[in-house]
Amino acid sequence: MHIHVLGLGSVGLLISHHLRRVLPLSTTITLIHKNKRQATHFLLNGGVVTLEKDHVLSSLKGFQSEVFDESIPQSLNVNGSTYPEALTERDEKFLQPIDSLIVTTKANSAVPAIQRLLPRLSKSSTIVLLHNGMGVYENLIEKVFVNEELRPHIILASNTHGCYCRAQNLAVHAGTGAIQFGIVPDPAGRDFEAGYRDENIPRENRTLRLKDIDDPSPNSAHSRYQSLHDTVSVLTKLDLLSVSWKPISEMQTLLRRKLVVNAVINPLTALMGCRNGDIFHTQAAKRLTSRICREASSVFAAQQIAETQSWLDDLSNQGVDPKLASVGRLPFALRPSNLQAEAMQVAERTKDNISSMLSDIRRGRPTEIDYINGYLLGLGKLYKVEMPANATLLNLVKMRSAIPLDQQM
């Protein structure tokens, strides 16, 4: 197995370090560096990734390195399989397929970064999306992997560990959390969650199973699912990161819940220039948070109603009586009061942290606002739900981002 890690900020380093800790050296882990300067620094310092936790440093080597800013020559028409007879060593490297790609970039960088790697990705590849916000997956299937028959396997993941970079290739694991992930359903119809529906097993004992990723039939295209099987197996070995595999329906709820927390904490701290724990000291902040959470809950409910109606229409077209279908309610975790309570708890739990959005503002970098409050606004437009509080925060963050660094206090 060969794993590539794209995005070497704090989360990328955290994941890379723990991958190397649990995997044998026969499993290749390649770090995709942003530019030659970063790759050179990494190699000159021994190719080591260092993680600090509780003031204890742990350094691991055994990584390969690639440089991301080199591009494939335009003369290489990879998908059309027509390229020069004599390829350079660098060209050949860019034609090597990627089995498993773990993406830990900022949400706003994920799609263009994956597009750069398209010639190396296939329907047998697996992509793990591990970033803040939502909307990257939707953009990928709408703009990049339009043909679902050729689409790589995609895993959606959520991280609640607190970490930050102290230096290049050195990340501090500041707060213990968890990583949860789910597999996007297979366009070919394979049921990765069959273990949860196995009626031969008592309900309380049902689990997700690796064997449901494989196809035991003698004529199966086993290689089509090999990277997915191996990636899930590896992720669940990261015991110190508390990694768990969840049904995709649970992941959707987890991702939405985290999205709303980020929609509160990130823009407010970015605009106020404060740490996470400072934003709820006033009633004004609590009122604004309540409004953001009510808007988010309303749009999630509207989305569920629309998707349920579409499902019922499909059943009717298939000759099934829609009245026989069980229609679920909005998950308890996505109701306004619970979303607000979660946002306040996370802010308190991470009270000494500086949010990633505030950090981006201070460094003059693009923020992920379009994939956080912007994603909620997109849902509001689609399902005709007014979202003035989220719209205001988005516009204020964009205004703040446009102020030159030398004019910021």
C-alpha positions as CSV (number, residue, x, y, z in Angstrom):
1,M,0.0,0.0,0.0
2,H,1.2,3.5,-0.8
3,I,-0.4,6.5,1.1
4,H,0.0,10.1,0.0
5,V,-0.7,13.0,2.4
6,L,-1.8,16.3,0.7
7,G,-1.7,19.3,3.0
8,L,1.1,19.4,5.6
9,G,-0.3,21.8,8.1
10,S,-0.8,20.7,11.7
11,V,-3.5,18.2,10.9
12,G,-1.5,16.7,8.0
13,L,1.6,16.3,10.3
14,L,-0.6,14.8,13.1
15,I,-2.0,12.2,10.7
16,S,1.4,11.5,9.0
17,H,3.1,11.0,12.3
18,H,0.5,8.5,13.6
19,L,0.4,6.7,10.2
20,R,4.2,6.1,10.4
21,R,3.9,5.1,14.0
22,V,1.5,2.2,13.3
23,L,2.5,1.1,9.8
24,P,5.5,-1.0,8.8
25,L,8.2,0.6,6.7
26,S,7.1,-1.5,3.8
27,T,4.1,0.7,3.6
28,T,5.2,3.9,1.8
29,I,4.0,7.2,3.1
30,T,4.6,10.1,0.7
31,L,4.3,13.7,1.9
32,I,3.3,16.1,-0.9
33,H,5.1,19.4,-0.2
34,K,3.7,22.6,-1.4
35,N,7.0,23.8,-3.1
36,K,10.7,22.9,-3.5
37,R,11.7,25.1,-0.6
38,Q,9.5,23.2,1.9
39,A,10.6,19.8,0.5
40,T,14.3,20.8,0.7
41,H,13.9,22.0,4.3
42,F,12.3,18.7,5.1
43,L,15.0,16.6,3.5
44,L,17.9,18.6,4.9
45,N,16.4,18.1,8.4
46,G,16.5,14.3,8.0
47,G,13.0,13.8,6.6
48,V,11.6,13.8,10.1
49,V,8.0,14.7,11.3
50,T,7.9,15.7,14.9
51,L,4.9,15.7,17.2
52,E,4.8,17.4,20.6
53,K,2.2,16.3,23.2
54,D,2.3,17.1,26.9
55,H,5.7,18.8,26.3
56,V,7.2,15.5,25.0
57,L,8.7,15.4,21.5
58,S,8.4,12.4,19.3
59,S,10.2,12.4,15.9
60,L,9.7,9.8,13.2
61,K,11.4,9.3,9.8
62,G,10.7,7.0,7.0
63,F,8.7,9.3,4.7
64,Q,9.1,9.9,1.0
65,S,8.6,13.4,-0.4
66,E,7.1,15.0,-3.5
67,V,6.9,18.6,-4.6
68,F,3.4,19.8,-5.4
69,D,4.3,23.0,-7.4
70,E,5.8,21.0,-10.3
71,S,3.2,20.5,-13.0
72,I,2.7,17.8,-15.6
73,P,3.9,19.0,-19.1
74,Q,0.8,19.8,-21.2
75,S,2.1,17.5,-23.9
76,L,1.1,14.6,-21.6
77,N,-2.4,13.6,-22.5
78,V,-2.8,11.0,-19.8
79,N,-6.5,10.3,-20.0
80,G,-6.2,9.9,-23.7
81,S,-3.1,7.7,-23.2
82,T,-1.1,9.7,-25.7
83,Y,2.2,11.1,-24.4
84,P,5.8,11.3,-25.6
85,E,7.6,8.0,-26.1
86,A,10.6,9.1,-24.0
87,L,9.4,10.4,-20.6
88,T,11.7,12.1,-18.1
89,E,12.0,10.7,-14.6
90,R,9.9,13.6,-13.3
91,D,7.2,12.9,-15.9
92,E,7.1,9.3,-14.9
93,K,6.6,10.2,-11.3
94,F,3.6,12.2,-12.2
95,L,2.1,9.3,-14.0
96,Q,2.5,6.9,-11.0
97,P,-1.0,6.1,-9.7
98,I,-2.1,7.2,-6.3
99,D,-3.7,4.4,-4.2
100,S,-4.8,6.4,-1.1
101,L,-4.9,10.2,-0.8
102,I,-5.5,11.8,2.5
103,V,-6.4,15.5,2.0
104,T,-5.9,17.8,4.9
105,T,-5.6,21.1,3.1
106,K,-7.9,24.1,3.8
107,A,-11.3,23.5,2.3
108,N,-10.8,26.3,-0.3
109,S,-7.6,24.6,-1.5
110,A,-8.9,21.1,-1.7
111,V,-10.6,21.0,-5.1
112,P,-7.8,22.7,-7.1
113,A,-5.2,20.6,-5.4
114,I,-7.1,17.3,-6.2
115,Q,-7.5,18.6,-9.8
116,R,-3.7,18.9,-10.1
117,L,-3.5,15.2,-9.2
118,L,-6.2,14.0,-11.5
119,P,-3.9,12.0,-13.9
120,R,-2.9,9.9,-11.0
121,L,-6.3,9.2,-9.6
122,S,-8.7,6.5,-10.9
123,K,-11.8,4.6,-9.9
124,S,-9.5,2.3,-7.9
125,S,-8.1,5.2,-5.8
126,T,-9.4,6.3,-2.4
127,I,-9.6,10.0,-1.3
128,V,-10.0,10.9,2.4
129,L,-11.4,14.4,2.9
130,L,-10.4,15.7,6.3
131,H,-11.0,19.5,6.4
132,N,-13.2,22.1,8.0
133,G,-16.5,23.1,6.5
134,M,-18.6,21.4,3.9
135,G,-19.1,21.6,0.1
136,V,-15.8,20.1,-1.1
137,Y,-17.3,16.7,-1.8
138,E,-20.2,18.3,-3.7
139,N,-17.8,20.4,-5.8
140,L,-15.8,17.3,-6.6
141,I,-18.7,15.3,-7.9
142,E,-20.2,18.2,-9.8
143,K,-17.0,19.6,-11.4
144,V,-14.2,17.0,-11.2
145,F,-15.5,13.4,-11.0
146,V,-18.7,13.9,-13.0
147,N,-18.8,10.4,-14.3
148,E,-19.7,8.3,-11.2
149,E,-18.5,5.1,-12.9
150,L,-14.9,6.5,-13.0
151,R,-15.1,8.3,-9.6
152,P,-12.6,7.3,-6.9
153,H,-13.9,6.0,-3.5
154,I,-14.4,9.0,-1.2
155,I,-14.3,8.9,2.6
156,L,-15.7,11.9,4.5
157,A,-13.9,12.5,7.8
158,S,-14.2,14.8,10.8
159,N,-11.4,15.8,13.2
160,T,-11.8,17.3,16.7
161,H,-8.2,17.1,17.9
162,G,-6.6,20.4,18.7
163,C,-3.3,21.0,17.0
164,Y,-1.1,23.7,15.6
165,C,2.3,24.1,14.0
166,R,5.2,25.3,16.1
167,A,7.7,25.1,13.3
168,Q,7.9,23.5,9.9
169,N,7.4,19.7,10.2
170,L,6.7,20.2,14.0
171,A,3.1,20.0,15.2
172,V,1.8,20.4,18.7
173,H,-1.1,18.1,19.7
174,A,-2.7,20.5,22.1
175,G,-6.1,18.9,22.7
176,T,-7.3,15.3,22.5
177,G,-10.4,14.7,20.4
178,A,-11.4,12.1,17.9
179,I,-11.5,11.4,14.2
180,Q,-14.7,9.9,12.7
181,F,-15.2,8.9,9.1
182,G,-17.8,7.4,6.8
183,I,-17.6,6.0,3.2
184,V,-19.7,7.6,0.5
185,P,-22.1,5.0,-1.0
186,D,-20.8,3.0,-3.9
187,P,-22.2,4.0,-7.3
188,A,-21.9,0.3,-8.3
189,G,-24.2,-0.7,-5.5
190,R,-21.9,-2.5,-3.1
191,D,-23.2,-2.1,0.5
192,F,-20.3,-1.1,2.7
193,E,-22.7,-1.0,5.7
194,A,-24.2,-4.5,5.3
195,G,-23.0,-5.3,8.8
196,Y,-25.4,-2.8,10.3
197,R,-28.4,-4.5,8.5
198,D,-27.4,-8.1,9.1
199,E,-30.6,-9.6,10.7
200,N,-28.7,-12.7,11.7
201,I,-26.9,-10.6,14.3
202,P,-28.5,-9.1,17.3
203,R,-29.0,-5.3,16.7
204,E,-26.8,-4.4,19.6
205,N,-23.9,-6.5,18.2
206,R,-24.0,-5.2,14.6
207,T,-20.9,-3.3,13.4
208,L,-19.4,-2.1,10.2
209,R,-17.1,-4.8,8.7
210,L,-14.1,-4.7,6.5
211,K,-15.3,-7.8,4.7
212,D,-18.3,-5.9,3.4
213,I,-15.9,-3.8,1.3
214,D,-14.5,-6.9,-0.4
215,D,-16.4,-8.9,-3.0
216,P,-15.9,-12.6,-2.3
217,S,-17.4,-13.8,-5.6
218,P,-14.9,-15.5,-7.9
219,N,-15.2,-13.1,-10.8
220,S,-15.2,-9.9,-8.7
221,A,-13.1,-6.9,-9.6
222,H,-11.3,-7.1,-6.3
223,S,-8.7,-4.5,-7.2
224,R,-11.4,-1.9,-7.6
225,Y,-11.9,-2.0,-3.8
226,Q,-8.5,-2.9,-2.6
227,S,-7.4,0.7,-1.8
228,L,-10.6,1.4,0.0
229,H,-10.3,-1.7,2.1
230,D,-6.7,-0.9,2.9
231,T,-7.4,2.7,3.7
232,V,-10.2,1.9,6.1
233,S,-8.0,-0.8,7.8
234,V,-5.2,1.7,8.3
235,L,-7.4,4.5,9.6
236,T,-8.9,2.2,12.2
237,K,-5.4,1.3,13.4
238,L,-4.8,4.9,14.6
239,D,-5.7,4.1,18.1
240,L,-4.1,7.1,19.8
241,L,-6.3,9.4,17.6
242,S,-9.5,7.6,18.6
243,V,-10.5,6.9,15.0
244,S,-13.9,5.3,14.4
245,W,-15.8,4.2,11.3
246,K,-19.4,5.5,11.2
247,P,-22.4,4.9,8.9
248,I,-22.5,7.7,6.3
249,S,-25.9,8.9,7.7
250,E,-24.3,9.5,11.1
251,M,-21.4,11.2,9.5
252,Q,-23.7,13.6,7.8
253,T,-25.1,14.6,11.1
254,L,-21.7,14.9,12.7
255,L,-20.4,17.0,9.8
256,R,-23.4,19.3,9.9
257,R,-23.0,19.7,13.7
258,K,-19.4,20.6,13.4
259,L,-20.1,22.9,10.5
260,V,-22.5,25.0,12.7
261,V,-19.9,25.1,15.5
262,N,-17.4,26.5,13.0
263,A,-20.0,28.9,11.6
264,V,-20.2,30.4,15.1
265,I,-16.7,30.3,16.5
266,N,-14.5,30.9,13.4
267,P,-16.1,34.1,12.1
268,L,-16.8,35.7,15.5
269,T,-13.2,35.1,16.7
270,A,-11.8,36.3,13.3
271,L,-13.9,39.5,13.5
272,M,-13.3,40.2,17.2
273,G,-9.6,39.2,17.1
274,C,-10.0,37.0,20.2
275,R,-9.4,33.5,21.5
276,N,-12.3,31.0,21.3
277,G,-13.1,31.3,25.0
278,D,-13.6,35.1,24.8
279,I,-16.6,35.2,22.5
280,F,-19.5,34.3,24.9
281,H,-18.8,36.8,27.6
282,T,-21.7,39.0,26.4
283,Q,-25.4,38.4,25.8
284,A,-25.0,40.0,22.4
285,A,-22.8,37.1,21.3
286,K,-25.2,34.5,22.7
287,R,-28.1,36.2,20.9
288,L,-26.1,36.1,17.6
289,T,-25.1,32.5,18.2
290,S,-28.8,31.6,18.8
291,R,-29.7,33.2,15.5
292,I,-27.0,31.4,13.5
293,C,-28.1,28.1,15.0
294,R,-31.8,28.6,14.3
295,E,-31.0,29.5,10.7
296,A,-28.8,26.4,10.3
297,S,-31.4,24.1,11.9
298,S,-34.1,25.5,9.7
299,V,-32.2,24.9,6.5
300,F,-31.2,21.4,7.5
301,A,-34.9,20.7,8.2
302,A,-35.9,22.1,4.8
303,Q,-33.2,20.0,3.1
304,Q,-34.4,16.9,4.8
305,I,-38.0,17.6,3.8
306,A,-37.0,18.1,0.1
307,E,-34.9,15.0,0.0
308,T,-37.6,12.9,1.7
309,Q,-40.2,14.1,-0.8
310,S,-37.8,13.2,-3.7
311,W,-37.4,9.7,-2.1
312,L,-41.2,9.3,-1.7
313,D,-41.7,10.3,-5.3
314,D,-39.2,7.7,-6.5
315,L,-41.0,5.0,-4.4
316,S,-44.3,6.0,-6.0
317,N,-42.8,5.8,-9.5
318,Q,-41.6,2.3,-8.6
319,G,-45.2,1.3,-7.7
320,V,-44.5,1.3,-3.9
321,D,-47.1,3.0,-1.7
322,P,-45.3,6.0,-0.1
323,K,-47.5,5.6,3.0
324,L,-45.6,2.4,3.8
325,A,-42.3,4.2,4.1
326,S,-40.8,5.3,7.4
327,V,-40.0,9.0,7.3
328,G,-37.5,10.3,9.8
329,R,-37.4,13.5,11.7
330,L,-34.6,16.0,11.9
331,P,-31.9,14.5,14.2
332,F,-32.1,15.8,17.8
333,A,-28.5,16.9,17.5
334,L,-29.4,19.4,14.8
335,R,-32.1,21.2,16.7
336,P,-31.3,24.9,17.5
337,S,-30.8,24.6,21.3
338,N,-28.5,21.6,20.9
339,L,-26.4,23.3,18.2
340,Q,-26.1,26.4,20.4
341,A,-25.1,24.3,23.4
342,E,-22.5,22.5,21.4
343,A,-21.0,25.7,20.1
344,M,-20.6,27.1,23.6
345,Q,-19.2,23.8,24.9
346,V,-16.6,23.7,22.1
347,A,-15.6,27.3,22.7
348,E,-15.1,26.6,26.4
349,R,-13.2,23.4,25.7
350,T,-10.9,25.2,23.3
351,K,-10.9,28.5,25.2
352,D,-7.2,29.2,24.9
353,N,-7.1,28.4,21.2
354,I,-6.8,30.8,18.3
355,S,-9.2,29.7,15.5
356,S,-7.9,28.8,12.1
357,M,-9.9,31.7,10.6
358,L,-8.4,34.3,12.9
359,S,-5.0,32.8,12.1
360,D,-5.7,33.1,8.4
361,I,-6.8,36.7,8.8
362,R,-3.7,37.7,10.7
363,R,-1.5,36.1,8.0
364,G,-3.3,37.6,5.1
365,R,-4.4,34.2,3.8
366,P,-7.7,33.2,2.3
367,T,-10.2,31.9,4.8
368,E,-12.6,28.9,4.6
369,I,-15.7,31.2,5.1
370,D,-17.2,30.1,1.8
371,Y,-17.2,26.5,2.9
372,I,-18.6,27.2,6.4
373,N,-21.2,30.1,6.5
374,G,-21.1,30.2,2.7
375,Y,-22.1,26.5,2.5
376,L,-25.1,27.3,4.8
377,L,-26.1,30.2,2.6
378,G,-26.0,28.0,-0.4
379,L,-28.4,25.6,1.2
380,G,-30.6,28.6,2.2
381,K,-30.8,29.8,-1.4
382,L,-31.5,26.3,-2.7
383,Y,-34.3,25.6,-0.2
384,K,-35.6,29.2,0.1
385,V,-34.6,29.7,3.8
386,E,-33.7,33.3,4.8
387,M,-30.3,33.4,6.6
388,P,-29.5,37.0,7.4
389,A,-27.1,36.3,10.3
390,N,-25.0,33.9,8.3
391,A,-24.9,36.3,5.4
392,T,-23.8,39.2,7.6
393,L,-21.0,37.2,9.1
394,L,-19.8,36.0,5.7
395,N,-19.7,39.5,4.3
396,L,-18.0,40.9,7.4
397,V,-15.2,38.3,7.2
398,K,-14.7,39.0,3.5
399,M,-14.4,42.7,4.3
400,R,-12.0,42.0,7.1
401,S,-9.9,39.7,4.8
402,A,-9.7,42.5,2.2
403,I,-8.0,45.0,4.7
404,P,-4.3,44.9,4.0
405,L,-2.2,43.5,6.9
406,D,-0.4,46.8,7.5
407,Q,-3.7,48.4,8.2
408,Q,-4.9,45.8,10.7
409,M,-4.3,46.5,14.4
